[in-house]
Amino acid sequence: MHAKLTTRSVAAFEPNHSGLVRVRTPVSRSEMKPKRLLIKRDNTVTLKAVAQHLGLTPGTVSAVLNNSAASRSIPDRTRDRILQAARELNYRPNFMARSLRVQRTYTIGVILEEIGDGYGSMIVSGIEEYIREKNYFFLTVAHRHDRALLQTYSQMLIARGVEGFITVDTSLEDVPSLPTVAVAGHRPLENVTNIILDHREAALLGLQHLKDLGHEQVAFLRGQPQSSDSEVRWNAICEVAQELGIKIDSERVVQLQGLDSTPELGYPFGKELLSRKVPFTALFAYNDISAIGAMRAFQEAGLRVPEDVSVVGFDDVVSATFCIPSLTTVRQPLKKMGRIAAETLLARIEDGAEVKTEIAVEPELVVRKSTAPVPQGGQSASPSSSQQPGGQKTVARVSP
C-alpha cells in the first residue's frame, strides 16, 4: 500500500529565454488550509483572533486595545494597524472575562448628593469623559445628604467590586476603605484627596466686582448647612468683606434651607429678604440656582435686575447663561474638577500614585447682564410689597 501523499503541487508559470514555462511547486497541506479566525459560538471575535489576523502576539494587541502603560512603547504604525483591525473585525472586549482573569473590575463608584442637578452633572461629565478614554466604567448613587443612605450605598458599591470612589458635595466623616477623591471635600482624611476651589479668591472676585460698581449695601444668600462648601465659602466671604470695607448686616443675610436643586431653592428666600424691608443694592448668592430663584422673586416684586438690584451667582451652571438677564457669576471649573478627580483616582488605582491631600483649582469671574453700577445717588432698592392679586405689580419703593 502506498503511503498517503502529504504534499500537493500547484501550477505556476515562470519566464525563461523561450517564453513562459509551466512548473509545479509542492505545497504542504498546512499551507493549503486557509487561516480561520478564532470565533466563538456567539459569533464574537476573540482577542486571539485579532492577533492571529495581524501576525502579532495577543499581549501586544491587548496592550493597545486596553490602552495600558505597556502600549506606550509600541510604534504608532503598529497601534494603528491593531485599532483598524479591531474595527474591521468588529472586535468587542469581554470585560467579564478580563475581570475574572486579572481579578479587577475596572469600575469606580461616583457618590453624589443629587443626580441631574446643574452642579453635579457638570462634574460627572468631566469624570465620564476621562474614564471613557481609559476603558473604565462608573456606577453612580445619590444620597441626598442622608447619612444612613450614604453608608448603605457605599457598601453596595464595594460589594459590586468598585476599585475606588469619587464623591461630590459629600461630607465624609470616616476613613474610606478604598482610594477616594472628594470634589468639594474639606475634611482631611487618610486615603482621601480633596479637590477644592480657592474660596477666598472666589469671594474676592465676586465682592470686588460689586464694590467696583459702587455697591456697599450687599445682601447674601448663605448656603445650606448640609452642603460641604457652605461653611468655608461663608467664612471666606466674611473675611474678604471686612478687608474691602463691605459691612455684612445680619438683616441682609438669609440662610438657605432644603434640598431643592432647582431655582425654586432661592425663590422663597428672595421673597423673605424683600419682606424684611432692609435696603440693598446687590445680592451675592451661594450658588447660581438660588440666585436665579431670587431674581424671579425680585422681578415679581417690581424690581428690575440689574437697574434696581445687581445679582451675582456662584458655579456657572448651564442655566446661568440662559436665564433673563444672564447671570454674572463666579465660575468653578466644574467639568475640569471632575476630570482631575478621575485622573487622580485612576493614577492611584493603576500606578499606586502617592496620595495627595489636596488639589486646588482657581475660580474665574464671568460678567454677564445681571450686574450694573449702583443706582444713581447711591439709592437702595427696597420694595414695599410683592406682587398684588390679579397680576398687578407694585413699583419698587426707592429708599435713600
RAQUIKA-V147934 format. One record per residue. RES is the residue in three letters. OMEGA is omega in whole degrees, 0 to 359 (none if undefined). NEAR is the number of other C-alpha atoms within 8 Angstrom. Layout:
{{RES OMEGA NEAR} {RES OMEGA NEAR}}
This chain:
{{MET 180 2} {HIS 176 3} {ALA 178 4} {LYS 178 4} {LEU 179 5} {THR 179 6} {THR 173 8} {ARG 180 9} {SER 176 8} {VAL 182 8} {ALA 175 8} {ALA 179 8} {PHE 179 8} {GLU 181 8} {PRO 167 8} {ASN 186 7} {HIS 183 4} {SER 180 5} {GLY 180 6} {LEU 179 8} {VAL 179 8} {ARG 178 8} {VAL 177 8} {ARG 181 8} {THR 178 8} {PRO 179 8} {VAL 180 10} {SER 180 9} {ARG 181 9} {SER 179 5} {GLU 180 7} {MET 185 7} {LYS 177 6} {PRO 177 5} {LYS 179 4} {ARG 179 4} {LEU 177 9} {LEU 183 8} {ILE 180 10} {LYS 182 8} {ARG 179 5} {ASP 176 5} {ASN 175 6} {THR 180 9} {VAL 181 14} {THR 177 12} {LEU 178 11} {LYS 179 8} {ALA 178 11} {VAL 179 17} {ALA 179 12} {GLN 180 10} {HIS 183 8} {LEU 185 9} {GLY 180 6} {LEU 178 9} {THR 177 8} {PRO 180 10} {GLY 179 6} {THR 180 10} {VAL 180 13} {SER 181 9} {ALA 182 12} {VAL 184 13} {LEU 178 9} {ASN 178 8} {ASN 182 9} {SER 180 9} {ALA 181 6} {ALA 183 7} {SER 182 10} {ARG 181 7} {SER 181 5} {ILE 182 10} {PRO 182 7} {ASP 181 6} {ARG 179 6} {THR 178 8} {ARG 180 10} {ASP 178 8} {ARG 182 9} {ILE 181 13} {LEU 179 10} {GLN 179 8} {ALA 179 10} {ALA 178 11} {ARG 182 8} {GLU 181 7} {LEU 180 8} {ASN 180 7} {TYR 175 12} {ARG 182 8} {PRO 176 6} {ASN 185 6} {PHE 177 7} {MET 179 7} {ALA 179 7} {ARG 181 10} {SER 179 11} {LEU 183 8} {ARG 185 7} {VAL 180 6} {GLN 177 7} {ARG 180 10} {THR 183 10} {TYR 182 10} {THR 175 12} {ILE 177 13} {GLY 177 14} {VAL 185 12} {ILE 182 13} {LEU 172 15} {GLU 184 12} {GLU 176 10} {ILE 175 9} {GLY 178 6} {ASP 186 9} {GLY 181 10} {TYR 184 9} {GLY 184 13} {SER 178 10} {MET 177 12} {ILE 180 15} {VAL 177 10} {SER 178 10} {GLY 177 15} {ILE 183 14} {GLU 182 10} {GLU 183 9} {TYR 185 11} {ILE 175 12} {ARG 178 9} {GLU 184 7} {LYS 178 8} {ASN 173 9} {TYR 173 10} {PHE 171 9} {PHE 175 9} {LEU 186 9} {THR 174 8} {VAL 178 10} {ALA 186 10} {HIS 179 13} {ARG 178 8} {HIS 175 8} {ASP 185 7} {ARG 181 7} {ALA 180 6} {LEU 178 8} {LEU 179 11} {GLN 181 8} {THR 181 8} {TYR 178 10} {SER 180 8} {GLN 178 8} {MET 179 8} {LEU 178 11} {ILE 180 9} {ALA 179 7} {ARG 169 6} {GLY 178 9} {VAL 184 13} {GLU 178 14} {GLY 182 12} {PHE 162 14} {ILE 178 15} {THR 181 12} {VAL 180 14} {ASP 183 13} {THR 180 14} {SER 180 9} {LEU 179 7} {GLU 182 5} {ASP 178 5} {VAL 181 9} {PRO 181 9} {SER 181 5} {LEU 175 8} {PRO 187 13} {THR 172 13} {VAL 184 14} {ALA 174 15} {VAL 187 14} {ALA 174 13} {GLY 184 15} {HIS 182 9} {ARG 178 8} {PRO 179 7} {LEU 175 8} {GLU 177 6} {ASN 183 11} {VAL 170 15} {THR 180 12} {ASN 172 15} {ILE 187 15} {ILE 174 12} {LEU 172 11} {ASP 187 10} {HIS 177 10} {ARG 177 10} {GLU 179 9} {ALA 178 14} {ALA 180 12} {LEU 180 10} {LEU 183 11} {GLY 184 13} {LEU 178 11} {GLN 178 9} {HIS 180 8} {LEU 179 12} {LYS 179 11} {ASP 178 7} {LEU 177 9} {GLY 183 9} {HIS 176 12} {GLU 178 9} {GLN 186 11} {VAL 174 14} {ALA 184 13} {PHE 166 11} {LEU 184 14} {ARG 186 12} {GLY 179 14} {GLN 183 10} {PRO 184 8} {GLN 180 6} {SER 189 10} {SER 181 12} {ASP 192 11} {SER 187 13} {GLU 183 9} {VAL 179 8} {ARG 180 11} {TRP 178 10} {ASN 179 8} {ALA 179 11} {ILE 180 11} {CYS 181 9} {GLU 182 8} {VAL 180 12} {ALA 179 12} {GLN 179 9} {GLU 182 7} {LEU 181 8} {GLY 176 6} {ILE 182 11} {LYS 176 9} {ILE 179 10} {ASP 183 7} {SER 179 5} {GLU 178 7} {ARG 179 12} {VAL 179 12} {VAL 181 11} {GLN 175 9} {LEU 177 11} {GLN 175 8} {GLY 185 6} {LEU 183 6} {ASP 181 7} {SER 177 10} {THR 177 8} {PRO 175 13} {GLU 179 11} {LEU 186 16} {GLY 186 14} {TYR 182 15} {PRO 182 11} {PHE 169 13} {GLY 178 13} {LYS 178 12} {GLU 179 9} {LEU 179 12} {LEU 183 12} {SER 179 7} {ARG 178 7} {LYS 176 9} {VAL 183 9} {PRO 173 9} {PHE 180 13} {THR 182 17} {ALA 176 13} {LEU 173 13} {PHE 186 14} {ALA 181 14} {TYR 179 13} {ASN 185 10} {ASP 185 15} {ILE 176 14} {SER 177 17} {ALA 181 16} {ILE 177 15} {GLY 179 15} {ALA 177 15} {MET 178 12} {ARG 179 9} {ALA 179 12} {PHE 183 14} {GLN 177 10} {GLU 180 10} {ALA 178 14} {GLY 178 13} {LEU 177 13} {ARG 175 9} {VAL 11 14} {PRO 187 11} {GLU 181 9} {ASP 180 12} {VAL 177 16} {SER 181 14} {VAL 176 16} {VAL 177 16} {GLY 182 18} {PHE 176 12} {ASP 188 13} {ASP 172 14} {VAL 186 10} {VAL 184 7} {SER 180 8} {ALA 180 14} {THR 191 9} {PHE 175 8} {CYS 183 9} {ILE 353 5} {PRO 178 8} {SER 195 11} {LEU 167 18} {THR 187 15} {THR 172 16} {VAL 187 16} {ARG 163 11} {GLN 178 11} {PRO 192 10} {LEU 180 11} {LYS 178 12} {LYS 179 9} {MET 177 13} {GLY 180 15} {ARG 178 14} {ILE 180 9} {ALA 180 14} {ALA 180 13} {GLU 180 10} {THR 181 9} {LEU 181 14} {LEU 176 9} {ALA 178 10} {ARG 181 12} {ILE 186 11} {GLU 189 7} {ASP 182 7} {GLY 183 7} {ALA 179 8} {GLU 180 5} {VAL 174 8} {LYS 181 7} {THR 188 9} {GLU 172 8} {ILE 183 9} {ALA 175 8} {VAL 186 10} {GLU 176 10} {PRO 180 13} {GLU 177 9} {LEU 177 11} {VAL 184 9} {VAL 178 8} {ARG 190 9} {LYS 186 10} {SER 178 13} {THR 181 15} {ALA 177 9} {PRO 180 7} {VAL 179 14} {PRO 184 10} {GLN 180 5} {GLY 179 4} {GLY 183 8} {GLN 183 11} {SER 179 14} {ALA 177 14} {SER 185 13} {PRO 182 14} {SER 179 8} {SER 180 9} {SER 186 11} {GLN 181 11} {GLN 177 8} {PRO 178 5} {GLY 176 4} {GLY 178 6} {GLN 178 7} {LYS 175 10} {THR 175 11} {VAL 183 8} {ALA 174 12} {ARG 180 8} {VAL 182 9} {SER 178 8} {PRO none 5}}
